[in-house]
Amino acid sequence: MHLYLHVPFCASKCGYCAFYSVTNADAAARAAYPGLALREWDLLGAESGPIETLYTGGGTPGLLGTAGVRSLADGLRARGLLADAAEWTVELNPASAGAPLLAALRAAGVNRLSFGAQCFDDAVLRRLGRRHTAAATRQALARARRAGFDNLGIDLIAGLPGVTPSGWRETLRQALDLGCTHLSVYGLGVEPGTLLHAAVRAGLAVPDADEQMDALAAAEPLLAAGGFARYEISNYARPGMACRHNLAVWRGEDYLGLGPAAASRLGRRRWTNLADLPAYAAAVQAGRVPPRAAEDELDAAADALERFVFGVRLGEGISPAAAARAWPALATRVADWEARFARLASQGIAESVPVGADPRWRLTTRGREVADAVIRELL
């Protein structure tokens, strides 16, 4: 079991962000939130169990403040949920990562931090609506180390408007100089309903698909030279420092999401909570599970297929034969998948990797550029 906790508070909305968050929550609403999330866990108790990893994302989890962090940790510990947790990640905005908050996170048992840096160009950060500067990112990481954290990561966005190819390479070099253990590199998405989407419709020029691909491709050799392995399409880590929570999801393991807009997958059941904080709070306070935006139950074959195909994103690759042993419903597809992967290998899109008794197939650098098409073919 892996647990995700969505913290739906932000001081302001970034121009590119399509994740659910509210910007008008008062101190009382933020203070009450840990109790609501813990109550949701209690309401789902019959469906849950001990957790191995915990990921706290947002929104801006730092807006819970030191008291909120302590309240959340106390509640999790009282339920026995931290006893076996090997990894607890918290996402942070450099602008809100002060020394008291970092000390509270460390005391709570958090052992991994992920900072939303995005880039190191202050003018671009302002245009994105970010509340931090490049200097603030460096200072936040230095404070985190002083607080006792050594598993630190940052997020970067490739293909931002106003960032030249040389500027992007400089961003990557600066990221390497920070001494982090993990780097996430995402392509810029122009999501409907965001401020960026409105700006693009009004005439803002953003890099096209080829320019995005060039920026993403430029990251791999630079980061590899700096000691980072690309263990997932958008994620790089130093040896042994991959995010265990995200690895579990991509490997097809179960996870439970708490909070409005959070998604869950337990057995063959999947659901996503409604992205509505007032409705979430009202339901949980009344002793009801929160309203859901979507809910379904897959048959054994569809469930196994979805879990298996997620692994295509991973650098470690996937083995059709091993998957069929884990999920017998896939047994009839093994020969077809082996043939498909062999054809993809002849096109330079996949490669065979000898691992134990079952060779694995993984995407090449070129294959990662067309991963969505590969996934569609396997499905």
C-alpha positions in Angstrom: 0.0 0.0 0.0 1.2 3.5 -0.9 -0.5 6.7 0.3 -0.8 10.0 -1.5 -2.1 13.1 0.3 -3.2 16.0 -1.7 -2.9 19.4 0.0 -5.2 21.7 -2.0 -3.9 25.1 -0.9 -1.9 27.7 -2.9 -1.0 31.3 -2.2 -1.6 32.0 -5.9 -2.2 30.0 -9.1 0.7 29.4 -11.4 0.0 30.1 -15.1 0.6 26.6 -16.3 -0.9 24.6 -13.4 -4.0 22.5 -13.9 -3.8 20.7 -10.6 -6.7 21.3 -8.2 -6.0 24.0 -5.6 -7.7 26.9 -3.9 -6.1 30.3 -3.3 -8.7 31.8 -0.9 -8.5 29.4 2.1 -8.1 31.0 5.4 -6.0 29.9 8.3 -8.8 28.0 10.0 -9.4 25.9 6.8 -5.7 25.1 6.5 -5.5 24.2 10.2 -8.5 21.8 9.9 -7.3 20.0 6.8 -5.0 17.4 8.4 -7.9 16.3 10.5 -10.1 15.9 7.5 -7.6 13.8 5.6 -7.0 11.6 8.6 -10.8 11.2 9.0 -11.0 10.2 5.3 -8.4 7.5 6.0 -10.6 6.3 9.0 -13.7 6.1 6.8 -11.8 4.0 4.2 -10.2 1.8 7.0 -11.8 -1.4 5.8 -10.1 -1.0 2.4 -6.7 0.1 3.6 -3.6 -1.3 5.3 0.0 -0.5 6.4 1.8 1.9 4.1 5.2 1.6 2.6 5.5 5.1 1.1 3.7 8.4 1.6 3.7 11.3 -0.9 2.4 14.7 0.1 1.7 16.9 -2.9 -0.4 19.8 -3.9 -1.1 22.5 -4.1 1.5 23.8 -1.7 1.9 21.4 1.3 4.1 24.0 3.0 1.0 26.1 3.6 -0.1 23.6 6.3 2.6 25.3 8.4 4.5 23.9 11.3 1.4 23.2 13.4 -0.3 21.5 10.4 2.7 19.3 9.8 2.8 18.3 13.5 -0.9 17.6 13.5 -0.7 15.4 10.4 2.3 13.5 11.6 0.8 12.9 15.0 -2.4 11.6 13.4 -0.5 9.3 11.0 1.6 7.9 13.8 -1.3 7.4 16.1 -2.8 5.2 13.4 0.4 3.2 13.0 0.9 4.4 9.5 4.5 5.6 9.8 5.9 2.5 11.5 6.7 0.7 8.2 7.0 3.7 5.9 10.3 3.7 4.1 9.8 7.0 2.3 7.8 10.2 3.1 8.1 12.8 0.4 6.8 16.3 0.7 6.6 18.8 -2.2 7.7 22.3 -1.4 7.7 25.7 -3.0 11.0 27.4 -2.4 9.2 30.6 -1.4 7.5 28.9 1.6 10.3 26.6 2.7 11.5 28.4 5.8 13.8 27.0 8.5 10.9 26.4 11.0 8.9 24.4 8.5 11.8 22.4 7.4 12.6 21.5 11.0 9.0 20.5 11.6 9.1 18.3 8.5 12.3 16.6 9.7 10.9 16.0 13.2 7.7 14.6 11.7 9.6 11.9 9.9 9.7 13.3 6.4 12.9 12.0 4.7 12.5 13.3 1.1 11.8 16.7 -0.3 10.9 17.8 -3.8 11.2 21.5 -4.7 9.3 23.1 -7.6 12.2 25.1 -9.1 10.9 25.0 -12.8 13.8 27.1 -14.1 16.6 29.5 -13.0 15.5 32.6 -14.9 13.8 35.1 -12.7 12.0 36.8 -15.6 10.6 33.5 -16.8 9.5 32.6 -13.3 7.6 35.9 -12.9 5.8 35.3 -16.2 4.8 31.8 -15.0 3.3 33.3 -11.8 5.9 31.6 -9.6 6.5 33.3 -6.2 10.1 32.4 -5.9 13.4 33.4 -7.5 16.4 31.3 -8.6 18.2 32.5 -5.5 15.3 31.3 -3.3 15.6 27.8 -4.7 19.3 27.7 -3.8 18.7 29.1 -0.4 15.8 26.6 0.3 18.0 23.7 -0.6 20.8 24.9 1.6 18.3 25.3 4.5 17.0 21.8 3.9 20.5 20.4 4.2 21.1 22.3 7.4 17.8 20.8 8.7 19.2 17.3 8.1 17.7 16.4 4.7 20.0 14.6 2.2 17.4 13.2 -0.2 16.5 16.4 -2.2 15.0 16.8 -5.6 13.8 19.6 -7.9 11.4 19.8 -10.7 12.2 21.5 -14.0 10.0 22.4 -17.0 11.4 22.0 -20.5 10.2 24.2 -23.4 9.2 27.3 -21.4 8.4 30.4 -23.5 11.4 32.8 -23.3 14.0 30.1 -22.6 16.5 29.6 -25.4 18.3 26.3 -26.0 21.4 27.8 -24.5 19.4 29.1 -21.5 17.9 25.6 -21.1 21.3 24.0 -21.0 22.4 26.6 -18.4 19.3 25.7 -16.3 20.4 22.0 -16.4 24.0 22.9 -15.5 22.7 25.0 -12.5 20.5 22.1 -11.4 23.5 19.8 -11.4 25.5 22.3 -9.4 22.9 22.2 -6.6 24.0 18.6 -5.6 20.5 17.2 -5.6 19.8 13.4 -5.7 16.7 13.6 -8.0 15.7 15.7 -11.0 12.3 15.7 -12.7 12.2 17.2 -16.2 8.7 17.7 -17.6 7.6 19.1 -20.9 5.4 22.2 -20.8 1.8 21.4 -21.1 -0.8 24.0 -22.1 -3.8 22.7 -20.2 -7.3 24.0 -20.9 -8.6 26.3 -18.1 -5.1 27.6 -17.1 -3.9 31.1 -17.4 -1.2 29.9 -19.8 -3.9 28.4 -22.1 -5.7 31.8 -22.1 -2.4 33.6 -22.9 -1.7 31.2 -25.8 -5.1 31.7 -27.2 -4.5 35.5 -27.0 -1.3 35.2 -29.0 1.5 34.1 -26.7 4.0 32.0 -28.6 5.2 28.8 -26.9 7.7 26.2 -28.2 6.2 23.7 -30.7 6.3 20.0 -30.3 9.7 19.6 -32.0 11.3 22.3 -29.9 9.8 20.6 -26.7 11.3 17.3 -27.9 14.7 18.9 -28.5 14.7 20.4 -25.0 13.8 17.1 -23.4 16.4 15.3 -25.5 19.1 17.8 -24.5 18.6 16.9 -20.8 19.5 13.3 -21.0 23.2 13.5 -22.0 23.9 16.5 -19.7 22.3 14.9 -16.7 23.9 11.5 -17.5 27.3 13.1 -17.5 26.5 14.6 -14.1 25.8 11.1 -12.6 22.0 10.9 -13.1 20.2 7.9 -14.6 16.9 8.3 -16.5 14.9 5.8 -14.5 11.5 7.0 -15.9 10.6 9.1 -18.9 10.5 12.3 -16.9 12.7 11.4 -13.9 16.4 11.2 -13.2 18.1 10.1 -10.1 21.5 9.3 -8.7 22.1 5.6 -8.0 19.7 4.3 -5.4 17.8 7.6 -5.1 14.8 7.0 -7.4 11.4 8.0 -5.8 10.1 4.8 -4.3 6.5 6.1 -4.2 6.4 6.9 -7.9 8.2 3.6 -8.8 5.5 1.7 -7.0 2.8 3.3 -9.0 4.5 2.7 -12.3 5.1 -0.9 -11.3 1.4 -1.4 -10.8 1.1 -1.5 -7.1 -1.9 -0.3 -5.1 -2.2 3.3 -3.8 -4.7 5.3 -1.8 -5.3 9.0 -2.4 -6.6 11.3 0.3 -8.0 14.8 -0.3 -10.1 16.5 -3.0 -9.1 15.4 -6.5 -6.9 12.6 -5.2 -7.0 9.3 -7.1 -6.9 5.8 -5.7 -6.4 2.2 -6.9 -7.1 -0.7 -4.6 -7.4 -4.1 -6.2 -9.5 -3.7 -9.3 -11.3 -0.6 -8.0 -10.3 2.9 -9.1 -11.8 6.2 -8.0 -11.0 9.9 -8.0 -12.3 12.3 -5.4 -14.3 15.3 -6.6 -12.1 18.4 -7.0 -14.2 20.4 -4.5 -12.8 21.3 -1.1 -16.1 22.5 0.5 -17.9 19.3 -0.6 -15.0 17.2 0.6 -15.0 18.8 4.0 -18.8 18.6 4.4 -18.9 14.9 3.6 -16.0 13.9 5.8 -17.2 16.0 8.7 -20.6 14.2 8.4 -18.9 10.8 8.5 -19.3 10.0 4.8 -16.6 9.2 2.2 -16.1 12.2 0.0 -17.9 12.6 -3.3 -16.2 11.0 -6.3 -15.7 12.4 -9.7 -15.2 9.0 -11.2 -15.3 5.4 -10.0 -15.1 2.1 -11.7 -14.1 -1.6 -11.2 -12.1 -3.3 -13.9 -12.3 -6.9 -14.8 -9.2 -9.0 -14.1 -7.8 -8.7 -17.7 -8.2 -5.0 -18.0 -6.8 -4.4 -14.5 -3.7 -6.5 -15.2 -3.2 -4.9 -18.6 -3.2 -1.4 -17.3 -0.8 -2.2 -14.5 1.6 -3.9 -16.8 1.6 -1.2 -19.5 2.4 1.5 -17.0 5.8 -0.1 -16.6 6.8 0.9 -20.2 7.7 4.3 -18.8 10.4 2.8 -16.6 14.1 2.5 -17.5 14.2 -1.0 -15.9 11.8 -2.2 -18.6 9.1 -4.8 -18.5 8.9 -8.6 -19.0 5.7 -10.0 -20.6 6.5 -13.5 -19.2 7.0 -12.2 -15.6 3.9 -10.1 -15.9 1.9 -13.2 -16.9 3.0 -15.0 -13.8 2.0 -12.0 -11.6 -1.3 -11.5 -13.5 -2.4 -14.8 -15.1 -5.1 -12.9 -17.1 -2.2 -11.7 -19.3 -0.9 -15.1 -20.3 -2.6 -15.2 -23.7 -0.9 -12.0 -24.7 2.8 -12.8 -24.0 3.6 -14.2 -27.5 2.0 -11.2 -29.2 3.9 -8.7 -27.0 7.2 -10.4 -27.5 6.7 -10.2 -31.3 5.7 -6.5 -31.0 8.7 -5.6 -28.9 11.0 -7.5 -31.4 9.5 -5.4 -34.2 10.0 -2.2 -32.1 13.6 -3.2 -31.5 14.2 -3.6 -35.2 13.0 0.0 -35.5 15.3 1.3 -32.8 12.4 2.0 -30.4 13.0 -0.8 -27.9 15.8 -3.0 -26.7 16.1 -6.3 -24.9 17.9 -6.3 -21.5 18.9 -9.6 -20.0 17.7 -9.6 -16.4 17.6 -13.0 -14.6 15.5 -15.7 -16.2 13.2 -13.3 -18.1 14.7 -10.7 -20.5 13.1 -7.3 -20.2 12.1 -4.9 -22.9 12.8 -1.2 -22.4 12.4 1.9 -24.6 15.5 3.4 -26.2 16.1 7.1 -26.1 14.2 7.4 -29.4 11.5 5.1 -27.9 10.9 7.4 -25.0 10.0 10.1 -27.5 7.1 8.0 -28.8 6.2 6.2 -25.5 2.5 7.1 -25.8 2.3 5.4 -29.2 4.1 2.3 -27.8 1.7 2.1 -24.9 -1.3 2.4 -27.3 0.1 -0.4 -29.4 0.5 -2.7 -26.4 -3.0 -1.9 -25.1 
